[in-house]
Amino acid sequence: MSDSNKTEKPTPRRRQKAREQGQVARSRDVSGTFALCGVLGLMIWQGSAAVGAWRGLLRTSLEFSPSYSLEPNGPLFLRSGWTMVECVVPIMVTAWVLAALAGVAQGGLVFAPEALVPKPERMSPAQKLGQMFSLTGLSGLLKSLLPFAAVLYLGVATVEQHWSKLVLSSNTELPSYTHYLVGVLSEVAWKSSLVLLAWAGIDYFLTWRKSEGDLRMTREEMRQESKETDGNPHTKARIRRLQRQMRRQHMLLETENATVVVTNPTHFAVALRYEMAMDAPVVIAKGRNLLAQKMKEIARWKGIPVLENPPLAQALFRTVEVGQTIPSKLYTAVAEILAFVYRTQAQAKTTTGATRPGAEGKN
C-alpha cells in the first residue's frame, strides 16, 4: 500500500508497538557529535596537564630504558600504563557517557527484545550489497559527505587565514610556534564542532520526520486497531443487548417487591418501595414503553397498586436513579400517593377481609 494512503496520525498503541520493536527516532550523528565535542572540550581543558603527563612519560622512558626493560611488572611498564590510564580513560569515559546521554535524550530508554532476535535477511551479503548501491545507501553517503565538506572548507579557510603567521612563526622558538599552532588547531576544532552540532540537529529533524511518516496509518489500519483494542462492533453490540436484557429482567423482578407503581400512564412506570423503618421511599425499578407495560402487568398480577400520575412519574423517571431515595421536593406528592394506597388497602380489608388484587386508581 502506498504511503499516500497513510493520512492518519499514529495512535499511542502504534507508537508503543514501534518502541517495542526498537523503532525510535534516533540520529547517530547526534550521539557521535556530542561525544566528539565532549572529547575535544576535555582535551582543551586538560591542556598543559596532558602535555606534561606525556612529557614526563617520555622523560621517564628515556631515563629508565638503559637500566630496565619493558617487562610486565617492571617500573617502565607500570609507569607507561598509568600514564595511559590517566590520559586516555577519561577521554573514553567522557565519549561513552555523552553518546549514551544523547541517545537517551532522543528516544528515552528502550528495551526491545524483538530487535535483538537474529534475522537471516540481516546477515545476507546480497542484501547488504543491494543496500550499499541503492538510492537509500547513496543518499546516506551523500548526507555524510556534506558535513565533511563543510569541516574541510573551514579547516582550509582557517589555515589560509593564518598561513602567513604560521610561516613567520616557524622562525621563532619552538614553544612559541607550538603554542600558536595549537591555537590555530583549536580554532579549527571549535568551528568544526559548531558545524557538526548544527548538522546533527538537522539530521535528527530529518530522522524524526521520516520516523513519523513511517508510523502514520491508513484508515483501514485505524479500523483494524480499533477492533483489536475495543473489540468487534458486532460483539460489543451483542454484549450491550445482553446487558439491557439483564437490566430489564432485574427491573421486573424488583417490581414484585414494590409498594406502589406510578405510571404516565403509557410511557413511564416507576416502582416505589416504602417501609416504616425507611427515611424516604426508594425507587427500586423504572422503565419506559414496553418495559413500563410489563412492569404494570407484573404489579397487577402481584396485587400491587398501579396509580396514574403523569407529572410525578416523569419527574421520578428523569431525576431519580434506581436504588436512590426520592428527593425532598417530591416528598409531598409521593406521600399523597402512599396515603391513598394505604386508605384503599384499609378499606378493602374492612369490606372484604383481604387485599383486592390488581387495584388501580387515579390521583
C-alpha atoms as one frame of an Amber mdcrd trajectory, in Angstrom:
protein
   0.000   0.000   0.000   1.417   3.388  -0.994   2.429   5.948   1.588  -0.074
   8.397   0.109  -2.855   6.436   1.811  -1.269   6.917   5.246  -3.207  10.024
   6.167  -3.898   9.345   9.857  -1.644  10.228  12.774  -0.185   7.253  14.666
  -2.125   6.129  17.714  -0.477   5.618  21.135  -0.743   1.849  20.628   1.066
   2.113  17.260   3.832   4.142  18.910   4.125   1.642  21.752   4.441  -1.283
  19.351   7.100   0.615  17.399   9.096   1.208  20.604   8.842  -2.477  21.476
  10.406  -3.239  18.087  13.144  -0.626  18.620  11.758   1.820  16.048  12.669
   5.104  17.722  13.747   8.327  16.031  17.468   8.426  16.795  20.264  10.058
  14.859  23.722   8.537  15.086  25.200  11.886  14.150  23.803  13.423  17.338
  25.464  10.840  19.586  28.733  10.948  17.665  28.852  14.735  17.565  28.199
  15.128  21.281  30.880  12.529  22.050  33.382  14.274  19.755  32.633  17.708
  21.192  32.995  16.354  24.726  36.360  14.779  23.891  37.639  17.988  22.276
  36.444  20.029  25.237  38.142  17.672  27.693  41.388  17.729  25.743  41.375
  21.532  25.659  40.522  21.668  29.371  43.308  19.249  30.274  45.670  21.160
  28.026  49.031  21.609  29.705  48.345  18.863  32.247  48.074  16.253  29.497
  51.142  17.596  27.742  53.048  17.458  31.000  51.976  13.879  31.625  53.132
  12.710  28.205  56.354  14.706  28.545  57.002  13.051  31.906  56.357   9.629
  30.382  58.857  10.333  27.617  61.440  11.568  30.101  60.926   8.550  32.368
  61.155   6.157  29.427  64.444   7.676  28.325  65.848   7.600  31.856  64.781
   4.029  32.648  65.473   2.487  29.257  69.230   1.900  29.860  68.567   0.149
  33.198  65.145  -1.514  32.784  63.485  -3.436  30.039  59.789  -3.272  29.181
  58.678  -6.175  31.386  55.057  -6.716  32.576  55.929  -5.974  36.213  58.742
  -3.556  35.623  58.665   0.145  36.584  58.817   1.280  32.974  55.740  -0.775
  32.058  53.793   0.364  35.131  54.698   3.994  34.560  53.604   3.803  30.913
  50.377   2.002  31.810  49.443   4.522  34.489  50.030   7.441  32.129  47.816
   5.788  29.534  45.064   5.251  32.085  45.371   8.794  33.406  45.115  10.415
  29.979  43.089   8.038  27.808  40.451   6.600  30.177  38.820   9.997  30.992
  38.536  10.669  27.270  36.935   7.283  26.588  34.548   7.571  29.547  33.533
  11.096  28.521  32.832   9.991  24.953  30.796   6.981  26.105  28.760   8.927
  28.678  27.927  11.779  26.292  26.986   9.371  23.486  24.729   7.426  25.862
  23.076  10.596  27.205  22.478  11.880  23.684  20.833   8.574  22.730  18.608
   8.599  25.809  17.662  12.232  25.215  16.463  11.418  21.706  14.222   8.437
  22.426  14.460   7.557  26.101  15.406   4.169  27.472  14.111   1.480  25.112
  14.282  -2.242  25.752  13.269  -4.026  22.557  13.726  -7.816  22.706  12.242
  -8.173  19.214  15.047  -6.073  17.767  17.631  -8.491  19.258  16.146 -11.561
  17.577  18.530 -12.693  14.784  17.004 -12.444  11.332  18.549 -14.228   8.321
  17.883 -11.315   5.983  20.083  -9.060   8.104  23.051 -11.397   7.572  22.562
 -11.766   3.832  25.589 -10.396   1.897  23.463  -9.893  -1.205  21.003  -7.747
   0.663  23.797  -5.702   2.217  25.345  -5.093  -1.182  21.940  -4.097  -2.526
  21.552  -1.595   0.288  25.013  -0.151  -0.341  24.303   0.508  -4.026  20.679
   1.540  -3.612  19.289   5.066  -3.605  18.974   4.888   0.183  22.641   3.970
   0.582  23.698   6.659  -1.884  21.654   9.290  -0.071  23.228   8.231   3.247
  26.707   8.560   1.744  25.950  11.996   0.320  24.459  13.045   3.637  27.697
  12.071   5.379  29.808  13.951   2.841  28.006  17.256   3.455  29.336  17.887
   6.991  32.740  16.527   5.964  32.894  19.037   3.113  31.879  21.870   5.454
  34.541  20.908   8.011  37.176  20.614   5.273  36.243  24.044   3.958  36.507
  25.594   7.423  39.852  23.928   8.025  41.298  25.139   4.740  39.884  28.658
   5.225  41.295  28.920   8.760  44.724  27.706   7.704  44.759  30.171   4.767
  43.760  32.962   7.139  46.716  32.232   9.440  49.119  30.951   6.787  51.399
  33.977   6.742  51.739  33.990  10.526  52.384  30.259  10.555  55.207  30.684
   8.070  56.746  33.584  10.010  56.297  31.792  13.355  58.453  28.934  12.129
  61.460  31.197  12.648  60.621  31.699  16.322  61.364  29.401  19.222  59.697
  26.020  19.347  57.411  26.714  22.383  56.041  29.899  20.807  55.497  28.206
  17.472  53.813  25.218  19.128  51.570  27.479  21.174  50.446  29.386  18.091
  49.908  26.175  16.107  47.777  24.720  18.903  45.716  27.922  18.895  45.030
  27.566  15.164  44.066  23.927  15.564  41.759  24.838  18.465  40.037  27.400
  16.255  39.513  24.775  13.570  38.199  22.364  16.213  35.556  24.634  17.727
  34.361  25.873  14.350  34.066  22.294  13.132  32.202  21.391  16.323  29.616
  24.082  15.652  29.135  22.804  12.112  28.735  19.228  13.321  26.278  20.260
  16.051  24.174  22.154  13.519  24.242  19.199  11.145  23.349  16.796  13.967
  20.262  18.897  14.713  19.245  18.856  11.045  19.862  15.109  10.792  17.758
  14.428  13.899  14.895  16.507  12.481  15.037  14.565   9.198  15.196  11.245
  11.081  12.264  12.209  13.293  10.238  13.314  10.294  10.921  10.046   8.458
  10.009   8.064  11.569   6.722   9.942  11.932   5.967   9.297   8.285   6.625
   5.574   8.703   4.341   5.458  11.746   1.396   7.126  10.034  -1.574   4.844
   9.459  -4.225   4.246   6.837  -7.918   4.362   7.676  -8.106   0.587   7.331
  -5.279   0.178   9.863  -7.109   2.531  12.225 -10.280   0.462  11.966  -8.391
  -2.783  12.439  -6.616  -1.440  15.527  -9.912  -0.193  16.901 -11.322  -3.708
  16.533  -8.305  -5.220  18.272  -8.388  -2.672  21.079 -12.084  -2.162  21.713
 -13.396  -5.436  20.308 -15.537  -6.269  17.298 -18.530  -3.878  16.933 -20.935
  -6.797  16.480 -19.653  -8.438  19.648 -19.904  -5.160  21.544 -23.490  -4.655
  20.321 -24.419  -8.179  21.421 -22.897  -7.555  24.859 -24.847  -4.307  25.219
 -28.033  -6.101  24.157 -27.491  -8.800  26.765 -26.779  -6.160  29.393 -30.030
  -4.378  28.561 -31.929  -7.653  28.812 -30.393  -8.378  32.208 -31.292  -4.880
  33.407 -34.883  -5.342  32.236 -35.159  -8.694  33.993 -33.760  -7.133  37.143
 -36.329  -4.314  36.919 -39.189  -6.799  36.521 -38.012  -8.859  39.499 -37.706
  -5.773  41.686 -41.199  -4.627  40.675 -42.618  -7.606  42.596 -41.322  -6.007
  45.834 -42.813  -2.558  45.161 -45.293  -0.787  47.397 -46.799   1.181  44.524
 -46.163   1.705  40.809 -46.617   5.228  39.472 -47.324   5.481  35.719 -47.532
   8.107  32.976 -49.857   6.098  32.134 -48.395   4.560  28.935 -44.803   5.780
  28.536 -43.271   5.646  32.033 -43.556   3.402  35.069 -41.707   3.874  38.360
 -41.855   1.294  41.154 -41.538   2.701  44.707 -40.927   0.800  47.900 -41.541
   2.202  51.360 -41.449   0.731  54.839 -41.881   2.411  58.180 -38.186   1.917
  59.013 -37.106   3.834  55.880 -36.276   7.531  55.918 -37.879   8.039  52.496
 -39.338   5.922  49.668 -36.826   4.288  47.313 -37.088   3.836  43.540 -36.451
   0.106  43.047 -37.304  -0.097  39.312 -38.263   2.127  36.407 -38.937   1.658
  32.727 -40.444   3.192  29.645 -42.631   1.999  26.775 -42.602  -1.816  26.584
 -40.777  -2.261  29.892 -43.278   0.056  31.564 -46.159  -2.078  30.250 -44.554
  -5.257  31.582 -43.967  -3.622  34.970 -47.658  -2.727  35.176 -48.673  -6.279
  34.228 -46.484  -7.745  36.982 -47.814  -5.201  39.502 -51.428  -6.130  38.682
 -50.600  -9.833  38.862 -48.985  -9.412  42.276 -51.738  -7.158  43.584 -49.541
  -4.051  43.758 -51.408  -0.741  43.341 -50.827   0.977  39.989 -51.608   4.707
  40.089 -51.607   7.181  37.206 -49.811  10.457  37.954 -48.047  11.685  34.791
 -46.139  14.666  36.325 -44.870  12.607  39.245 -43.988   9.603  37.057 -41.987
  11.776  34.657 -40.203  13.587  37.487 -39.241  10.353  39.212 -38.104   8.709
  35.969 -35.878  11.631  34.925 -34.406  12.718  38.283 -34.062   9.579  40.414
 -31.858   6.582  39.623 -32.708   3.036  40.616 -31.696   2.402  44.223 -31.882
   6.070  45.244 -34.353   7.683  47.609 -36.717  10.271  46.209 -35.673  13.949
  46.521 -37.207  16.115  49.220 -39.109  18.242  46.695 -41.216  15.159  45.784
 -41.986  14.122  49.358 -45.456  15.710  49.374 -46.590  14.188  46.070 -45.312
  10.711  46.987 -46.801  10.970  50.487 -50.241  11.650  48.966 -49.822   8.585
  46.740 -48.838   6.362  49.656 -51.651   7.720  51.846 -54.167   6.941  49.108
 -52.758   3.409  48.764 -52.913   2.768  52.498 -56.511   4.079  52.749 -57.575
   1.955  49.809 -55.973  -1.140  51.292 -57.534  -0.457  54.699 -60.991  -0.032
  53.177 -60.540  -3.230  51.163 -59.612  -5.176  54.307 -62.621  -3.793  56.127
 -65.108  -4.761  53.396 -63.629  -7.995  52.085 -61.038  -9.019  54.726 -58.312
  -9.305  52.072 -56.438  -7.173  49.614 -58.140  -6.947  46.249 -55.607  -7.951
  43.541 -54.872  -5.595  40.643 -56.145  -2.493  42.403 -55.963   0.546  40.132
 -56.836   4.161  40.635 -56.160   7.702  39.556 -54.690  10.503  41.622
